[in-house]
Amino acid sequence: RVQVGMVRTQDQARELAGKVKGQYAAAFGLREPQIDQAVVGNMGSFYRVRVGPFASPQEGQAACAKLKGSGLDCLVVTQ
């Protein structure tokens, strides 16, 4: 999987997932963005937007490379 963002609210996460699905479909193919909640130390809850799975970390890195310069973060994650 790749993580394309981590935001504070569920609404922001849904907006980001929609943007990823619409504007960056070429990078991710038929993979759907998924949103999950994570508690980060004493900073509270965040919502992560992730896309995948990919067959290998290299395939995830290639998808991230297609987003370079787009303004989105992109990070290959194992879960």
SULBEL-V823582 format. One record per backbone hydrogen bond with DSSP energy under -1.0 kcal/mol. CO is the residue of the C=O (numbers start at 1). NH is the residue of the N-H. Records with the same first field share a line. If there is no record, write none. Layout:
CO = NH / NH
//
This chain:
1 = 77
2 = 51
3 = 75
5 = 49
7 = 47
9 = 13
10 = 14
11 = 15
12 = 16
13 = 17
14 = 18
15 = 19
16 = 20
17 = 21
18 = 22
19 = 23
20 = 24
24 = 28
25 = 29
28 = 31
34 = 50
36 = 48
38 = 46
40 = 43
44 = 40
46 = 38
47 = 7
48 = 36
49 = 4
50 = 34
51 = 2
56 = 60
57 = 61
58 = 62
59 = 63
60 = 64
61 = 65
62 = 66
64 = 67
67 = 70
75 = 3
//
